[in-house]
Amino acid sequence: MPVSYDRSFQPQHRTVEVTGAQLSVFEQGNLHGPTVILVHGWPDTHHLWDGVVPGLVDSFRVVTYDTRGHGRSTSQGTVAEMRIEQLADDFLAVVDSVRADRPVHVLAHDWGSVQVWDAVCRPGAHRAVASFTSISGPSLHHMGRWMQSRLAARTPIALWQWFTQVISGMYTLFFMSGILSRTFFRVFGTRYLWSLFLRIVERVDRRDIHLAESFTDDMVSGLRIYRANIFRTVLFPSNRFTSVPTQLLIPTRDPAVRPASFSDIDQWAAEVDIRRVKSGHWLPFKNPELVASATTAFIDKHTAKD
């Protein structure tokens, strides 16, 4: 029988040792419920989920963490350590650390989703992960294969889809520019300006924006993930398949990831549910209640199969 969660209770904090870093992990909620791990992307920390967690804690044991180089987690400061393979290893180390008596469920956003895709596409991933809800973060290998397929099709629609995704992704070239992008975000990457951006562009209520005190440092540190992964995976993709049941929450107004880029996802996932949502990229800020309810429904669906 579910145990009511005391919302005045502060999350328990612990540290997980991984190769070259210490990850700050936070745990709260119903210790008797299924475990769900929430993984943030750039330039966020575990605070991305502050609005979502209240919708989960009554039913689930909720685990959030700061990925390496973000928030209270450490890093070595190298580009190589931000490769998706290492970040996926970090995620699996967190999975192992919770010592759940059954496979965990996962909710991830942006680069958090990208790294979880790498993990769930590994052999035997279904023994560790029971379900995966992904928001605005495709597998870079799937993205690369999709872009190749659009060029190969040579139809006006396919070429238009390829072109619009390339245009949407052009910002990553600036993010990979090294000292130029680091200097820009060191000067303009303040909590105030980012909050203003989310309020104007994403139409997020200011009360739903949760940013860490370390925000500017996180933004600059996290730029390494672009340099470490974009070219070598999107331009040289490999086939990656998962048997982990997957739910895609696809924001229809995402300026970075075009909804059409998920059109071939059935090739790479044994079971996938797709839900399109009228939102921009930061859906966890824009509509945390929807994120929590959709994740809960998907977890319940697959918990019932256990």
N, C-alpha and C positions, 0 to 999 in steps of 0.2 A: 504493500500500500504506500503511495507517495507520501513523503514527509514534507510538510510545509516549510518553506525556506524563510529564515529570519533575515529580512532585507537590511537590518542594521548591522549585520555581521560583515566584517571586513574580509576580503579575500586572503587566503593563506598564500604566502609567498615563499618560494624556494628557488634554488639555482640548479640547473642541469648542466653538467660539464659535457662539452662536445669538442671536437677537434679545433683548437685555436680560439675557443670562445667559451663564455659562460652565459647561458640563457636564463633570463628572469621569467619564471613561470608563476602564474596566479591561478588559484583554484577556489571555487565556491559552488554553492548550490546544493542540490539533493544528492548526497553521497550514495544513496541507494538506487539512484536512477542510472540510465545509460550515460556513458561519458561522451561529451562532444567537445572537440578541440577547435578553437577559433584562431585563424591565422590571418594577420593583417598584411597589407602591401606597402608600397611607397606613397607618401613619405610618413606613413602613420606608425603607431605603436599599438599595443593592446588596448589603448583607450579608444581606438576606432569602434570597439564593440560595446562601449559603455551604455549606449542606448538600446542595444540588442539583448544584452545579458539579462536584464530584468524580465524579459519575456521567455527566458529559458530556465532560470534557476529553480523554479518550483518543480520542474520535471526531470532536470538533468544535472549531472555533475559537470560543471562548466569549467574548462581549462583554457586560459588565454596565455599568450607569451609574447615577449618582444623578440623579433627575429634578430640575428646577429647584426651588430652595428647600429641598432635602433634602441631608443629608450634606455632601459637599465641593463641591457645585454651588451656584452663586450665584443670586440673583434680585433683582428691583427692590423687592420687598416689597409689590406691588400685588395687588389681587384680580383685575383684568382679565387679568394675565399668566398666570393659572392656568386660563384657559378651555381647554376640551378641544382646540379648534382649534390653540392655541399649543403645547400639550403634544404634540399629534400632529406639528406642524411640528418640534419638538425631536427627537422620535423619528426622523423621516425624515432629519434632519440627522445623527444618529448613524449611521443606515443608510448615508448617503452617505459618511460619514467612514471607514467600514471598507474602502471601495473593493474590495468583493468582486467576483470575476469572474462571479458568478451571483447570482440573488436570494437573500436571506437568509431564515432561518427565525426565528420569534419565539415566545418563551414569556413570558407576562405574567400578573400577578396583581392583583386588586382594581382600583384606579384606573389601574394600569399597563395592564390589559386594556381599560379604558374608553377610554383615549387611543389605544391601538393599533387598537381597533375603528374609531375615527374615521379613522385613517390607511388601513386596509385597505379601507374603503368609498369611498375616493376613486378617481376614474377612473385607470386604468393602474396601480393598486397592485400587481397581480400581477407587474409587471415589476421591482418592488423586493422584494416579499415572496413567498416560495415556499410557506410554510405558517405557520399561527398556532395555537398552543395557548393557550387561555384558561382561567384559573381565577378563579371568583368575581368576575367583572367584566363585566357585560353592556354593550352599547351603550346609552347613556341614551336614544337615539332609539328603539331597539328596545323598551326597557322602557316608554317612553311609549306607543308603538303597542299593545303588549301590554295595558297597563292600560286603554286606550280600548276594545280589543276585548272585555275582560272585562265592562266596563260595558255595552257594546252587546249582548252575548249575553243578559244578564239571566237566566241560568239560576242555580240555587242554587250549583252548583259553581263557575261562573265568578265570581259575586259573592263567594263565599268566598275564592277565589284572590286576587281584587283586594283584599279586606279584609285578609287575612293579610299580603300584601306591603306594604300601607300601614302596618300595625302594625309590621312588621319594619323599615320605613324611617323610623319616627318619630324615631329617634335623630339623624337628620340635621338636624332642626329645632334641636336643642340645639347641634349642631356649627356651625350657621349663625348662632348668637346673638351673635357678635362678642365683645365684651369678656368676657362671662360665660363662654363656653367657653374662651377663651384663658386667662383667669385660673384656671379649674378645672384645665386640663391643665398650666399652668405650675407649679401646686402639686402635683398628684397624678400628673402624667404622668412619673414617674420610671422608669428602667430596671428597678428592683427591682419596683415595683408592676405594671408591664406584664408583666414576666416571670411574676409570680405569677398575674396574670389568665390568661395563656396556659396556664399549668400547671394551673390549677383548672378553667377554663371549657372550654378547647380540649383539655385533657389532653395537652399537648405535653411531652415530656421536656426537662428544663432544659438538657441538653447539646445539644439541637437548636435552641435559641433564640439567634439572632444579632442583636444590636442595636448600632447605632453609638453612639459616645461622644456624638454630637450629638443623641441620641434625643429629649429633651424639646423642644429647639429645632425639630427636624423635625416633631414632633407638632403644635406650635403653628403653625408656618409652613404646614404642609400643610392646616390647616383652611380656608384660603382656597379650596381646590379645590371645597369644598361650596357656598360662597356664589357662586362664579363659574359654577356649572353646573347644579345640581339643578333649580331652578324653570324656567329658560329652555329646558331641553332636555326634561325629563320631561313638563312641562305643555304644551310646544309642539313636539312631535317632528316630524321629517320622515322620509321614506322613505330608508333607507340600505341599499344592497345591496353585497355583496362577492363577487368571483369567486375570492378567495384561499381555498384549502382550509383549513378550520377544525376544530379539535378542542376540544371542551368537556370539561373535567374539572369535574364538578359535585358539590361536597360536599353530601351529603344533610342534614347538620346545620348548615348555614350559617345563622346567626341574622339575617344582613343581606339576603341574596339568596335568595329562595325558589326551589327547583328548578323549580316550575311556571312561573316567569317566562320560562323558555327554551323553552316548549312551541311557540311560533310561529317558532322560529329558522329553519326550512326556508324561510320566506318571504324571508329576507334573506341567505342564504348558499347559493351554488351547490353546495357540498359541505361537509357537516358530519358529523363523528363525535362521538357523545356517550358519555361514560363517567361513570357515577355512582359516587361514592366515599364510603364511610362516614367522614366527617370533618367538622370544623368549618371555619370560614372560612380559617384559616391552614394550609392543606394543605402548602405548601412547608416549614413547620416540622414539622408533624405526621408527614408521610411523604415526605421528600425523595427517597428511593429510587424510590417509585412515580412521582413527578413526573418524575424523570430518565428512567426506563424508558419511560413513556408518551410523553414528548416524543421520545425517541430513535426509538421505533417509528413514530411519525407522520412524523418527518423522513425516516427510511429509506424509508417508503412513497412519499413524494413525491420523494425524490432518485432513486429507481429509475425515475421517469417522465421524468426529464430526458433 
